[in-house]
Amino acid sequence: MSMSNLVRSGANILMPFILVFGFYIVVHGHLSPGGGFQGGAVIATAIVLLMVAYSCDEVCTSLSKNILKNSETLGLLLFIGTALFALTAGLAFFGNWILDTGPLFATPVAFGINPGNLNTGGIVPVLNIAVGIEVLGAMGLLILAMLGGMKGDGDAE
Amino acid sequence: MKNILQAGILAVCAVAFLVAGLGLSFGTPAYTDMDDYMLLHGQEETGSNNIVSGVVFDYRGFDTLGEATVLFTVVLGAGLVFRRLGKKEDEYEYE
């Protein structure tokens, strides 16, 4: 049930831009509007585009459900693990244990309006990336479950 | 009879919506110190310039954990409902 050649070419061109935009939203979640949930949804839109332009079987050969399942579980585990690790640093659950001491994302932020530095935020960017991975897997699994049951044979126009 | 009933229900809903939307005043929300505190200390305490991200992932992190768990459960339920029956790999061994 793949669409016409024009739609497939457009999907091929748009696909990397959608992916880059989604990763940008996820990674810049602590600086600009957006975050893990929104960016993961944008990345899942790329999977929708592929499913619409190509047939389901063509997509499912290169994108297996196990990858999405594993990414969803990995995202949730990374989220809970980052939150739990604050207990070993002597903070409360979800305490910001990277904020001033960690190797990454630990630059202190000045109060007021500043242009923003990607290397700030403590656990906020880590949790953003974890949620982004999880939402990507979850939305992809939902789309594959719902669109995967369609009959792919016959009357393609 | 059915048309009259439908029109009546629609009229009641429209009047209720218009009264609620136009007639009632919004009121004065109670003053809280919470928003001022987050705006003044959020940048230094969470380290993120985006105060919304700071609230969602740091101050209210437990709530976000619940959201992520809800999404996980949604995928489990949708996978249960939309599973493909009759495929070889989905069949149980004792069937």
gemmi code that builds the backbone of each chain (N, CA, C; Angstrom):
import gemmi

chains = {
    "A": [
        ("MET", (0.828, -1.195, 0.000), (0.000, 0.000, 0.000), (0.864, 1.246, 0.000)),
        ("SER", (1.975, 1.196, -0.727), (2.846, 2.370, -0.707), (2.271, 3.458, -1.596)),
        ("MET", (2.577, 4.682, -1.245), (2.020, 5.825, -1.966), (2.810, 6.056, -3.255)),
        ("SER", (2.531, 7.185, -3.920), (3.141, 7.438, -5.217), (4.611, 7.804, -5.065)),
        ("ASN", (5.273, 7.902, -6.185), (6.712, 8.164, -6.184), (7.025, 9.535, -5.590)),
        ("LEU", (6.120, 10.489, -5.845), (6.319, 11.855, -5.344), (6.312, 11.882, -3.825)),
        ("VAL", (5.341, 11.183, -3.233), (5.241, 11.161, -1.769), (6.454, 10.478, -1.159)),
        ("ARG", (6.911, 9.396, -1.826), (8.070, 8.690, -1.275), (9.336, 9.540, -1.361)),
        ("SER", (9.493, 10.284, -2.450), (10.663, 11.161, -2.553), (10.603, 12.266, -1.509)),
        ("GLY", (9.410, 12.830, -1.301), (9.267, 13.861, -0.272), (9.568, 13.336, 1.114)),
        ("ALA", (9.138, 12.105, 1.383), (9.432, 11.509, 2.685), (10.924, 11.284, 2.857)),
        ("ASN", (11.582, 10.866, 1.778), (13.031, 10.657, 1.865), (13.756, 11.954, 2.170)),
        ("ILE", (13.281, 13.069, 1.584), (13.953, 14.344, 1.813), (13.658, 14.858, 3.215)),
        ("LEU", (12.397, 14.738, 3.652), (12.005, 15.333, 4.928), (12.490, 14.549, 6.141)),
        ("MET", (12.722, 13.277, 5.960), (13.018, 12.391, 7.100), (14.209, 12.847, 7.950)),
        ("PRO", (15.400, 13.138, 7.360), (16.520, 13.558, 8.226), (16.265, 14.877, 8.927)),
        ("PHE", (15.542, 15.789, 8.284), (15.273, 17.071, 8.939), (14.366, 16.890, 10.150)),
        ("ILE", (13.364, 16.015, 10.014), (12.469, 15.759, 11.143), (13.249, 15.129, 12.289)),
        ("LEU", (14.147, 14.195, 11.958), (14.938, 13.547, 13.009), (15.841, 14.552, 13.719)),
        ("VAL", (16.504, 15.416, 12.944), (17.416, 16.393, 13.543), (16.636, 17.383, 14.407)),
        ("PHE", (15.464, 17.780, 13.921), (14.642, 18.720, 14.711), (14.189, 18.078, 16.015)),
        ("GLY", (13.809, 16.800, 15.956), (13.391, 16.108, 17.171), (14.520, 15.993, 18.176)),
        ("PHE", (15.713, 15.614, 17.698), (16.845, 15.507, 18.632), (17.219, 16.871, 19.196)),
        ("TYR", (17.085, 17.913, 18.362), (17.363, 19.266, 18.855), (16.415, 19.636, 19.994)),
        ("ILE", (15.130, 19.317, 19.814), (14.164, 19.665, 20.862), (14.470, 18.896, 22.135)),
        ("VAL", (14.854, 17.616, 21.997), (15.141, 16.822, 23.190), (16.374, 17.356, 23.916)),
        ("VAL", (17.441, 17.619, 23.174), (18.707, 17.969, 23.814), (18.659, 19.377, 24.392)),
        ("HIS", (17.948, 20.286, 23.738), (17.837, 21.655, 24.230), (16.646, 21.851, 25.161)),
        ("GLY", (16.184, 20.763, 25.776), (14.977, 20.866, 26.587), (15.120, 21.768, 27.781)),
        ("HIS", (16.338, 21.922, 28.315), (16.509, 22.753, 29.495), (16.834, 24.193, 29.140)),
        ("LEU", (16.905, 24.519, 27.844), (17.208, 25.891, 27.443), (16.061, 26.553, 26.701)),
        ("SER", (15.346, 25.807, 25.916), (14.330, 26.389, 25.047), (13.032, 25.618, 25.224)),
        ("PRO", (11.931, 26.165, 24.743), (10.670, 25.433, 24.850), (10.760, 24.061, 24.209)),
        ("GLY", (10.120, 23.121, 24.827), (10.210, 21.744, 24.348), (10.595, 20.834, 25.488)),
        ("GLY", (11.163, 19.724, 25.179), (11.567, 18.777, 26.198), (11.483, 17.360, 25.672)),
        ("GLY", (11.561, 16.426, 26.591), (11.603, 15.035, 26.188), (10.333, 14.554, 25.533)),
        ("PHE", (9.198, 14.888, 26.131), (7.936, 14.397, 25.584), (7.704, 14.933, 24.178)),
        ("GLN", (7.886, 16.240, 24.010), (7.616, 16.852, 22.710), (8.600, 16.357, 21.654)),
        ("GLY", (9.875, 16.308, 22.021), (10.872, 15.869, 21.055), (10.696, 14.411, 20.659)),
        ("GLY", (10.347, 13.571, 21.635), (10.078, 12.172, 21.307), (8.908, 12.025, 20.366)),
        ("ALA", (7.881, 12.865, 20.573), (6.729, 12.817, 19.669), (7.124, 13.249, 18.265)),
        ("VAL", (8.020, 14.261, 18.176), (8.466, 14.708, 16.850), (9.244, 13.601, 16.151)),
        ("ILE", (10.108, 12.909, 16.898), (10.865, 11.822, 16.280), (9.926, 10.705, 15.836)),
        ("ALA", (8.881, 10.444, 16.650), (7.932, 9.401, 16.252), (7.162, 9.803, 15.002)),
        ("THR", (7.031, 11.120, 14.761), (6.368, 11.573, 13.536), (7.125, 11.106, 12.297)),
        ("ALA", (8.450, 11.020, 12.404), (9.238, 10.526, 11.273), (8.859, 9.086, 10.953)),
        ("ILE", (8.590, 8.293, 12.000), (8.169, 6.905, 11.762), (6.792, 6.885, 11.095)),
        ("VAL", (5.912, 7.809, 11.515), (4.587, 7.896, 10.883), (4.737, 8.218, 9.401)),
        ("LEU", (5.640, 9.152, 9.109), (5.857, 9.544, 7.708), (6.321, 8.348, 6.876)),
        ("LEU", (7.235, 7.568, 7.449), (7.690, 6.378, 6.732), (6.558, 5.387, 6.530)),
        ("MET", (5.746, 5.206, 7.585), (4.653, 4.242, 7.471), (3.625, 4.685, 6.455)),
        ("VAL", (3.415, 6.011, 6.324), (2.432, 6.502, 5.367), (2.979, 6.374, 3.951)),
        ("ALA", (4.250, 6.748, 3.770), (4.790, 6.788, 2.419), (5.070, 5.379, 1.886)),
        ("TYR", (5.643, 4.550, 2.730), (5.940, 3.193, 2.294), (4.909, 2.250, 2.906)),
        ("SER", (4.983, 1.014, 2.527), (4.062, 0.060, 3.124), (4.605, -0.377, 4.473)),
        ("CYS", (3.729, -1.007, 5.235), (4.123, -1.401, 6.593), (5.204, -2.470, 6.571)),
        ("ASP", (5.083, -3.392, 5.624), (6.046, -4.494, 5.607), (7.449, -4.004, 5.272)),
        ("GLU", (7.506, -2.994, 4.379), (8.813, -2.448, 4.020), (9.478, -1.780, 5.215)),
        ("VAL", (8.670, -1.086, 6.030), (9.230, -0.406, 7.203), (9.621, -1.423, 8.248)),
        ("CYS", (8.771, -2.439, 8.432), (9.009, -3.391, 9.513), (10.230, -4.260, 9.268)),
        ("THR", (10.706, -4.344, 8.010), (11.914, -5.133, 7.787), (13.142, -4.435, 8.341)),
        ("SER", (13.153, -3.079, 8.263), (14.338, -2.364, 8.738), (14.171, -1.850, 10.154)),
        ("LEU", (12.936, -1.683, 10.599), (12.693, -1.135, 11.936), (11.890, -2.161, 12.709)),
        ("SER", (12.576, -2.948, 13.509), (11.857, -4.014, 14.200), (11.259, -3.490, 15.491)),
        ("LYS", (10.254, -4.212, 15.952), (9.584, -3.797, 17.187), (10.488, -3.945, 18.400)),
        ("ASN", (11.455, -4.853, 18.300), (12.287, -5.096, 19.471), (13.148, -3.887, 19.802)),
        ("ILE", (13.591, -3.154, 18.755), (14.393, -1.956, 19.001), (13.573, -0.934, 19.779)),
        ("LEU", (12.306, -0.764, 19.348), (11.451, 0.222, 20.021), (11.123, -0.221, 21.437)),
        ("LYS", (10.865, -1.519, 21.596), (10.588, -2.024, 22.954), (11.773, -1.786, 23.863)),
        ("ASN", (12.972, -2.127, 23.354), (14.171, -1.962, 24.173), (14.424, -0.494, 24.478)),
        ("SER", (14.176, 0.402, 23.511), (14.435, 1.813, 23.769), (13.452, 2.365, 24.790)),
        ("GLU", (12.213, 1.895, 24.759), (11.250, 2.355, 25.759), (11.656, 1.929, 27.157)),
        ("THR", (12.012, 0.639, 27.275), (12.423, 0.143, 28.585), (13.698, 0.821, 29.057)),
        ("LEU", (14.628, 1.030, 28.134), (15.897, 1.677, 28.492), (15.666, 3.110, 28.960)),
        ("GLY", (14.755, 3.825, 28.299), (14.459, 5.198, 28.713), (13.888, 5.259, 30.103)),
        ("LEU", (12.933, 4.376, 30.383), (12.317, 4.401, 31.718), (13.329, 3.992, 32.783)),
        ("LEU", (14.168, 3.005, 32.467), (15.167, 2.578, 33.446), (16.192, 3.674, 33.702)),
        ("LEU", (16.594, 4.381, 32.640), (17.545, 5.490, 32.802), (16.935, 6.600, 33.647)),
        ("PHE", (15.642, 6.842, 33.437), (14.930, 7.863, 34.226), (14.944, 7.497, 35.708)),
        ("ILE", (14.501, 6.271, 36.009), (14.417, 5.862, 37.418), (15.812, 5.750, 38.017)),
        ("GLY", (16.776, 5.265, 37.214), (18.131, 5.121, 37.724), (18.772, 6.451, 38.062)),
        ("THR", (18.550, 7.458, 37.194), (19.090, 8.788, 37.485), (18.459, 9.369, 38.744)),
        ("ALA", (17.158, 9.105, 38.913), (16.493, 9.621, 40.104), (16.972, 8.896, 41.351)),
        ("LEU", (17.193, 7.580, 41.222), (17.598, 6.801, 42.396), (19.036, 7.078, 42.795)),
        ("PHE", (19.878, 7.441, 41.819), (21.282, 7.618, 42.119), (21.523, 8.812, 43.031)),
        ("ALA", (20.515, 9.706, 43.106), (20.655, 10.837, 44.015), (20.692, 10.388, 45.466)),
        ("LEU", (20.157, 9.196, 45.738), (20.173, 8.715, 47.122), (21.596, 8.417, 47.567)),
        ("THR", (22.448, 7.934, 46.643), (23.823, 7.625, 47.028), (24.629, 8.892, 47.281)),
        ("ALA", (24.197, 10.019, 46.712), (24.909, 11.269, 46.937), (24.390, 11.995, 48.172)),
        ("GLY", (23.483, 11.360, 48.895), (22.993, 11.972, 50.118), (21.878, 12.961, 49.906)),
        ("LEU", (21.275, 12.957, 48.714), (20.160, 13.862, 48.444), (18.861, 13.079, 48.460)),
        ("ALA", (17.770, 13.792, 48.283), (16.473, 13.142, 48.250), (16.263, 12.495, 46.888)),
        ("PHE", (15.209, 11.715, 46.773), (14.812, 11.146, 45.489), (14.563, 12.285, 44.510)),
        ("PHE", (15.101, 12.179, 43.302), (15.059, 13.224, 42.283), (15.864, 14.461, 42.679)),
        ("GLY", (16.785, 14.328, 43.623), (17.663, 15.439, 43.924), (18.640, 15.676, 42.778)),
        ("ASN", (19.043, 16.929, 42.618), (19.881, 17.279, 41.467), (21.340, 17.020, 41.812)),
        ("TRP", (21.798, 15.763, 41.643), (23.105, 15.379, 42.158), (24.228, 15.737, 41.200)),
        ("ILE", (23.919, 16.141, 39.947), (25.007, 16.492, 39.026), (25.281, 17.987, 39.072)),
        ("LEU", (24.419, 18.732, 39.754), (24.331, 20.175, 39.507), (25.672, 20.896, 39.602)),
        ("ASP", (26.403, 20.739, 40.709), (27.654, 21.471, 40.824), (28.871, 20.558, 40.892)),
        ("THR", (28.670, 19.255, 40.882), (29.786, 18.356, 41.122), (30.082, 17.428, 39.971)),
        ("GLY", (29.149, 17.193, 39.111), (29.294, 16.148, 38.106), (30.274, 16.510, 37.014)),
        ("PRO", (30.606, 15.539, 36.176), (31.543, 15.803, 35.081), (30.893, 16.512, 33.904)),
        ("LEU", (29.580, 16.338, 33.754), (28.894, 16.863, 32.579), (27.642, 17.593, 33.058)),
        ("PHE", (27.222, 18.572, 32.316), (26.014, 19.343, 32.633), (26.125, 20.021, 33.992)),
        ("ALA", (27.306, 20.466, 34.381), (27.491, 20.933, 35.746), (27.897, 22.396, 35.836)),
        ("THR", (27.904, 23.129, 34.747), (28.278, 24.539, 34.831), (27.197, 25.310, 35.571)),
        ("PRO", (27.575, 26.111, 36.570), (26.542, 26.876, 37.271), (25.933, 27.949, 36.375)),
        ("VAL", (24.666, 28.227, 36.625), (23.915, 29.179, 35.812), (23.734, 30.461, 36.596)),
        ("ALA", (23.973, 31.584, 35.942), (23.759, 32.870, 36.594), (22.279, 33.219, 36.588)),
        ("PHE", (21.887, 33.998, 37.562), (20.495, 34.421, 37.624), (20.250, 35.500, 36.586)),
        ("GLY", (19.100, 35.444, 35.961), (18.745, 36.473, 35.000), (18.758, 35.958, 33.581)),
        ("ILE", (18.646, 36.913, 32.666), (18.575, 36.547, 31.261), (19.976, 36.283, 30.742)),
        ("ASN", (20.214, 35.081, 30.228), (21.503, 34.765, 29.622), (21.256, 33.903, 28.403)),
        ("PRO", (22.201, 33.888, 27.478), (21.953, 33.163, 26.220), (21.850, 31.665, 26.387)),
        ("GLY", (22.354, 31.127, 27.476), (22.199, 29.698, 27.702), (23.397, 28.902, 27.257)),
        ("ASN", (23.722, 27.910, 28.032), (24.849, 27.042, 27.760), (24.328, 25.610, 27.793)),
        ("LEU", (24.709, 24.834, 26.797), (24.191, 23.464, 26.736), (24.728, 22.605, 27.867)),
        ("ASN", (25.836, 23.015, 28.456), (26.510, 22.209, 29.469), (26.027, 22.558, 30.870)),
        ("THR", (24.775, 22.918, 31.016), (24.230, 23.248, 32.333), (23.057, 22.332, 32.621)),
        ("GLY", (22.524, 22.467, 33.809), (21.229, 21.854, 34.060), (21.219, 20.674, 34.997)),
        ("GLY", (22.385, 20.069, 35.328), (22.348, 18.943, 36.250), (21.625, 17.753, 35.649)),
        ("ILE", (20.646, 17.224, 36.395), (19.967, 16.027, 35.901), (18.862, 16.365, 34.924)),
        ("VAL", (18.564, 17.644, 34.719), (17.425, 17.985, 33.855), (17.653, 17.524, 32.414)),
        ("PRO", (18.821, 17.798, 31.789), (19.009, 17.261, 30.427), (19.086, 15.746, 30.381)),
        ("VAL", (19.627, 15.129, 31.440), (19.692, 13.661, 31.445), (18.288, 13.073, 31.459)),
        ("LEU", (17.429, 13.648, 32.319), (16.045, 13.163, 32.368), (15.310, 13.476, 31.078)),
        ("ASN", (15.641, 14.622, 30.453), (15.031, 14.954, 29.167), (15.374, 13.904, 28.124)),
        ("ILE", (16.652, 13.529, 28.068), (17.059, 12.541, 27.071), (16.422, 11.193, 27.368)),
        ("ALA", (16.331, 10.841, 28.666), (15.704, 9.563, 29.022), (14.243, 9.544, 28.600)),
        ("VAL", (13.530, 10.637, 28.895), (12.116, 10.700, 28.519), (11.969, 10.719, 27.005)),
        ("GLY", (12.909, 11.389, 26.314), (12.851, 11.399, 24.853), (12.993, 10.005, 24.272)),
        ("ILE", (13.942, 9.226, 24.797), (14.114, 7.850, 24.321), (12.857, 7.035, 24.592)),
        ("GLU", (12.277, 7.258, 25.776), (11.110, 6.457, 26.140), (9.909, 6.803, 25.287)),
        ("VAL", (9.678, 8.114, 25.072), (8.511, 8.528, 24.288), (8.662, 8.105, 22.836)),
        ("LEU", (9.894, 8.172, 22.327), (10.153, 7.699, 20.958), (9.751, 6.236, 20.817)),
        ("GLY", (10.190, 5.408, 21.772), (9.837, 3.994, 21.688), (8.352, 3.751, 21.858)),
        ("ALA", (7.743, 4.494, 22.802), (6.332, 4.259, 23.083), (5.460, 4.662, 21.905)),
        ("MET", (5.722, 5.860, 21.346), (4.917, 6.320, 20.212), (5.133, 5.428, 19.001)),
        ("GLY", (6.385, 5.016, 18.784), (6.656, 4.128, 17.660), (5.935, 2.799, 17.800)),
        ("LEU", (5.902, 2.280, 19.040), (5.199, 1.012, 19.252), (3.700, 1.168, 19.038)),
        ("LEU", (3.147, 2.301, 19.517), (1.717, 2.548, 19.307), (1.401, 2.601, 17.821)),
        ("ILE", (2.241, 3.338, 17.065), (1.992, 3.494, 15.627), (2.131, 2.163, 14.925)),
        ("LEU", (3.157, 1.398, 15.280), (3.337, 0.101, 14.639), (2.198, -0.836, 14.984)),
        ("ALA", (1.684, -0.735, 16.233), (0.583, -1.615, 16.623), (-0.695, -1.244, 15.898)),
        ("MET", (-0.915, 0.064, 15.710), (-2.178, 0.471, 15.094), (-2.136, 0.367, 13.580)),
        ("LEU", (-1.039, 0.811, 12.953), (-0.968, 0.771, 11.493), (-0.496, -0.580, 10.983)),
        ("GLY", (0.081, -1.389, 11.865), (0.640, -2.651, 11.403), (-0.408, -3.683, 11.061)),
        ("GLY", (-1.632, -3.478, 11.534), (-2.675, -4.458, 11.260), (-3.411, -4.233, 9.969)),
        ("MET", (-3.051, -3.160, 9.233), (-3.772, -2.869, 7.999), (-3.396, -3.866, 6.916)),
        ("LYS", (-4.377, -4.144, 6.081), (-4.123, -5.061, 4.973), (-3.261, -4.370, 3.937)),
        ("GLY", (-2.149, -4.953, 3.619), (-1.221, -4.276, 2.726), (-1.316, -4.704, 1.286)),
        ("ASP", (-2.218, -5.626, 0.961), (-2.219, -6.172, -0.394), (-3.359, -5.585, -1.219)),
        ("GLY", (-3.265, -5.773, -2.511), (-4.387, -5.423, -3.375), (-4.412, -3.975, -3.777)),
        ("ASP", (-5.579, -3.377, -3.667), (-5.941, -2.149, -4.369), (-5.068, -0.953, -4.004)),
        ("ALA", (-3.851, -0.947, -4.408), (-3.024, 0.250, -4.245), (-3.234, 1.154, -5.448)),
        ("GLU", (-3.423, 2.401, -5.178), (-3.754, 3.311, -6.285), (-2.714, 4.399, -6.394)),
    ],
    "B": [
        ("MET", (-40.263, 13.768, 17.722), (-40.007, 13.671, 19.167), (-38.505, 13.657, 19.433)),
        ("LYS", (-37.814, 12.832, 18.648), (-36.381, 12.708, 18.860), (-35.656, 14.004, 18.487)),
        ("ASN", (-36.144, 14.635, 17.397), (-35.525, 15.888, 16.978), (-35.717, 16.991, 18.009)),
        ("ILE", (-36.930, 17.018, 18.591), (-37.203, 18.036, 19.616), (-36.291, 17.825, 20.817)),
        ("LEU", (-36.116, 16.560, 21.190), (-35.253, 16.248, 22.340), (-33.810, 16.669, 22.067)),
        ("GLN", (-33.349, 16.340, 20.847), (-31.977, 16.718, 20.499), (-31.794, 18.230, 20.511)),
        ("ALA", (-32.784, 18.948, 19.939), (-32.693, 20.406, 19.907), (-32.714, 20.976, 21.310)),
        ("GLY", (-33.532, 20.385, 22.187), (-33.576, 20.861, 23.563), (-32.270, 20.670, 24.283)),
        ("ILE", (-31.687, 19.476, 24.126), (-30.390, 19.216, 24.777), (-29.325, 20.164, 24.257)),
        ("LEU", (-29.358, 20.398, 22.935), (-28.376, 21.306, 22.328), (-28.542, 22.726, 22.851)),
        ("ALA", (-29.821, 23.164, 22.984), (-30.068, 24.518, 23.484), (-29.592, 24.664, 24.917)),
        ("VAL", (-29.866, 23.644, 25.739), (-29.431, 23.712, 27.141), (-27.914, 23.779, 27.228)),
        ("CYS", (-27.240, 22.955, 26.407), (-25.782, 22.966, 26.421), (-25.236, 24.314, 25.951)),
        ("ALA", (-25.878, 24.889, 24.919), (-25.411, 26.172, 24.405), (-25.590, 27.267, 25.446)),
        ("VAL", (-26.749, 27.265, 26.130), (-26.987, 28.291, 27.150), (-25.990, 28.136, 28.297)),
        ("ALA", (-25.754, 26.890, 28.707), (-24.811, 26.670, 29.801), (-23.414, 27.124, 29.413)),
        ("PHE", (-23.023, 26.822, 28.168), (-21.693, 27.225, 27.714), (-21.569, 28.740, 27.642)),
        ("LEU", (-22.643, 29.401, 27.128), (-22.574, 30.855, 26.997), (-22.556, 31.525, 28.364)),
        ("VAL", (-23.370, 30.999, 29.287), (-23.374, 31.596, 30.629), (-22.009, 31.440, 31.286)),
        ("ALA", (-21.450, 30.234, 31.144), (-20.156, 30.012, 31.780), (-19.061, 30.812, 31.092)),
        ("GLY", (-19.168, 30.958, 29.757), (-18.094, 31.622, 29.045), (-18.166, 33.131, 29.088)),
        ("LEU", (-19.364, 33.668, 29.065), (-19.507, 35.122, 28.980), (-19.986, 35.750, 30.272)),
        ("GLY", (-20.902, 35.065, 30.966), (-21.548, 35.716, 32.093), (-20.716, 35.751, 33.348)),
        ("LEU", (-20.065, 34.640, 33.638), (-19.370, 34.559, 34.922), (-18.050, 35.314, 34.851)),
        ("SER", (-17.714, 36.005, 35.916), (-16.415, 36.660, 35.968), (-15.369, 35.641, 36.408)),
        ("PHE", (-14.135, 35.928, 36.070), (-13.066, 34.968, 36.328), (-12.725, 34.888, 37.802)),
        ("GLY", (-12.921, 35.970, 38.529), (-12.569, 35.955, 39.942), (-11.129, 36.355, 40.137)),
        ("THR", (-10.744, 36.440, 41.380), (-9.372, 36.816, 41.697), (-8.666, 35.616, 42.292)),
        ("PRO", (-7.686, 35.056, 41.575), (-6.967, 33.912, 42.129), (-6.153, 34.305, 43.356)),
        ("ALA", (-6.057, 33.349, 44.258), (-5.356, 33.630, 45.511), (-3.875, 33.865, 45.244)),
        ("TYR", (-3.296, 34.759, 45.951), (-1.878, 35.070, 45.789), (-1.041, 34.004, 46.473)),
        ("THR", (-0.056, 33.495, 45.743), (0.832, 32.503, 46.344), (2.274, 32.952, 46.175)),
        ("ASP", (3.096, 32.451, 47.052), (4.521, 32.764, 46.969), (5.273, 31.791, 46.076)),
        ("MET", (4.569, 30.739, 45.608), (5.277, 29.661, 44.924), (5.873, 30.121, 43.594)),
        ("ASP", (5.094, 30.886, 42.807), (5.606, 31.276, 41.499), (6.765, 32.251, 41.629)),
        ("ASP", (6.669, 33.161, 42.579), (7.789, 34.078, 42.791), (9.049, 33.326, 43.214)),
        ("TYR", (8.852, 32.322, 44.072), (10.015, 31.555, 44.525), (10.672, 30.834, 43.366)),
        ("MET", (9.831, 30.233, 42.491), (10.412, 29.490, 41.364), (11.105, 30.420, 40.389)),
        ("LEU", (10.527, 31.603, 40.171), (11.166, 32.530, 39.237), (12.466, 33.084, 39.804)),
        ("LEU", (12.524, 33.259, 41.110), (13.720, 33.862, 41.693), (14.835, 32.844, 41.917)),
        ("HIS", (14.481, 31.615, 42.302), (15.505, 30.640, 42.674), (15.629, 29.470, 41.710)),
        ("GLY", (14.725, 29.378, 40.746), (14.719, 28.195, 39.892), (15.973, 28.023, 39.073)),
        ("GLN", (16.516, 29.135, 38.587), (17.698, 29.025, 37.738), (18.901, 28.500, 38.506)),
        ("GLU", (19.082, 28.965, 39.742), (20.249, 28.518, 40.500), (20.039, 27.128, 41.082)),
        ("GLU", (18.808, 26.798, 41.448), (18.593, 25.515, 42.117), (18.532, 24.356, 41.143)),
        ("THR", (17.933, 24.573, 39.966), (17.853, 23.467, 39.019), (18.915, 23.562, 37.941)),
        ("GLY", (19.502, 24.732, 37.744), (20.543, 24.854, 36.747), (20.062, 24.942, 35.326)),
        ("SER", (18.761, 25.052, 35.119), (18.252, 25.116, 33.747), (17.619, 26.473, 33.502)),
        ("ASN", (17.898, 27.039, 32.352), (17.324, 28.340, 32.030), (15.821, 28.265, 31.814)),
        ("ASN", (15.355, 27.137, 31.339), (13.930, 26.956, 31.097), (13.256, 26.572, 32.409)),
        ("ILE", (12.505, 27.536, 32.974), (11.922, 27.286, 34.286), (10.884, 26.170, 34.217)),
        ("VAL", (10.210, 26.061, 33.069), (9.214, 24.998, 32.942), (9.874, 23.626, 33.022)),
        ("SER", (11.019, 23.487, 32.331), (11.754, 22.223, 32.438), (12.254, 22.010, 33.858)),
        ("GLY", (12.680, 23.083, 34.500), (13.139, 22.960, 35.875), (12.056, 22.465, 36.803)),
        ("VAL", (10.843, 22.974, 36.597), (9.732, 22.529, 37.446), (9.357, 21.098, 37.113)),
        ("VAL", (9.261, 20.805, 35.821), (8.745, 19.488, 35.425), (9.729, 18.386, 35.786)),
        ("PHE", (11.032, 18.637, 35.594), (11.996, 17.557, 35.788), (12.738, 17.629, 37.108)),
        ("ASP", (12.638, 18.731, 37.832), (13.372, 18.784, 39.096), (12.439, 18.938, 40.295)),
        ("TYR", (11.660, 20.005, 40.302), (10.764, 20.204, 41.448), (9.669, 19.148, 41.471)),
        ("ARG", (9.082, 18.887, 40.298), (7.997, 17.902, 40.224), (8.449, 16.654, 39.492)),
        ("GLY", (9.635, 16.176, 39.790), (10.145, 15.016, 39.074), (9.326, 13.769, 39.304)),
        ("PHE", (8.766, 13.659, 40.492), (7.978, 12.461, 40.796), (6.735, 12.397, 39.926)),
        ("ASP", (6.153, 13.559, 39.642), (4.995, 13.627, 38.759), (5.357, 13.177, 37.352)),
        ("THR", (6.551, 13.585, 36.894), (6.992, 13.181, 35.559), (7.258, 11.688, 35.500)),
        ("LEU", (7.734, 11.135, 36.601), (7.907, 9.677, 36.662), (6.563, 8.985, 36.496)),
        ("GLY", (5.526, 9.537, 37.121), (4.183, 8.981, 36.942), (3.716, 9.079, 35.508)),
        ("GLU", (4.013, 10.212, 34.852), (3.627, 10.368, 33.450), (4.308, 9.327, 32.575)),
        ("ALA", (5.599, 9.130, 32.811), (6.334, 8.148, 32.004), (5.782, 6.750, 32.242)),
        ("THR", (5.402, 6.465, 33.488), (4.841, 5.147, 33.783), (3.481, 4.966, 33.121)),
        ("VAL", (2.694, 6.064, 33.088), (1.403, 6.012, 32.399), (1.594, 5.711, 30.923)),
        ("LEU", (2.601, 6.343, 30.318), (2.867, 6.092, 28.898), (3.270, 4.637, 28.669)),
        ("PHE", (4.084, 4.123, 29.570), (4.500, 2.709, 29.483), (3.280, 1.792, 29.557)),
        ("THR", (2.368, 2.095, 30.496), (1.179, 1.262, 30.657), (0.261, 1.366, 29.448)),
        ("VAL", (0.184, 2.582, 28.865), (-0.632, 2.788, 27.669), (-0.129, 1.905, 26.532)),
        ("VAL", (1.203, 1.852, 26.379), (1.752, 1.031, 25.305), (1.477, -0.442, 25.565)),
        ("LEU", (1.555, -0.852, 26.824), (1.230, -2.247, 27.150), (-0.214, -2.564, 26.778)),
        ("GLY", (-1.145, -1.666, 27.146), (-2.550, -1.909, 26.857), (-2.849, -1.882, 25.380)),
        ("ALA", (-2.252, -0.937, 24.670), (-2.496, -0.853, 23.226), (-1.899, -2.055, 22.511)),
        ("GLY", (-0.752, -2.505, 22.971), (-0.183, -3.706, 22.374), (-1.024, -4.932, 22.637)),
        ("LEU", (-1.704, -4.951, 23.775), (-2.596, -6.076, 24.076), (-3.828, -6.032, 23.189)),
        ("VAL", (-4.397, -4.831, 22.986), (-5.636, -4.722, 22.217), (-5.375, -4.934, 20.738)),
        ("PHE", (-4.293, -4.327, 20.224), (-4.055, -4.332, 18.787), (-3.141, -5.459, 18.343)),
        ("ARG", (-2.964, -6.487, 19.159), (-2.049, -7.545, 18.740), (-2.664, -8.318, 17.573)),
        ("ARG", (-1.781, -8.837, 16.753), (-2.241, -9.545, 15.571), (-2.504, -10.996, 15.930)),
        ("LEU", (-3.736, -11.404, 15.771), (-4.076, -12.786, 16.062), (-3.780, -13.641, 14.844)),
        ("GLY", (-3.427, -14.874, 15.098), (-3.241, -15.810, 14.004), (-1.846, -15.821, 13.430)),
        ("LYS", (-0.975, -14.944, 13.931), (0.399, -15.003, 13.453), (1.135, -16.090, 14.202)),
        ("LYS", (2.138, -16.626, 13.521), (2.814, -17.775, 14.114), (3.559, -17.393, 15.392)),
        ("GLU", (4.206, -16.227, 15.366), (5.083, -15.910, 16.492), (4.310, -15.440, 17.710)),
        ("ASP", (3.033, -15.093, 17.501), (2.248, -14.652, 18.648), (1.497, -15.777, 19.316)),
        ("GLU", (1.475, -16.944, 18.686), (0.714, -18.048, 19.266), (1.451, -18.632, 20.457)),
        ("TYR", (0.682, -19.042, 21.435), (1.297, -19.677, 22.578), (1.598, -21.122, 22.233)),
        ("GLU", (2.456, -21.711, 23.018), (2.901, -23.053, 22.674), (1.835, -24.091, 22.990)),
        ("TYR", (1.027, -23.802, 23.998), (0.040, -24.824, 24.391), (-1.237, -24.747, 23.580)),
        ("GLU", (-1.317, -23.806, 22.642), (-2.549, -23.694, 21.873), (-2.504, -24.574, 20.643)),
    ],
}
model = gemmi.Model(1)
for chain_id, residues in chains.items():
    chain = gemmi.Chain(chain_id)
    for i, (resn, *xyz) in enumerate(residues, 1):
        res = gemmi.Residue()
        res.name, res.seqid = resn, gemmi.SeqId(i, " ")
        for name, pos in zip(("N", "CA", "C"), xyz):
            atom = gemmi.Atom()
            atom.name, atom.element = name, gemmi.Element(name[0])
            atom.pos, atom.b_iso = gemmi.Position(*pos), 0.0
            res.add_atom(atom)
        chain.add_residue(res)
    model.add_chain(chain)
structure = gemmi.Structure()
structure.add_model(model)
structure.setup_entities()
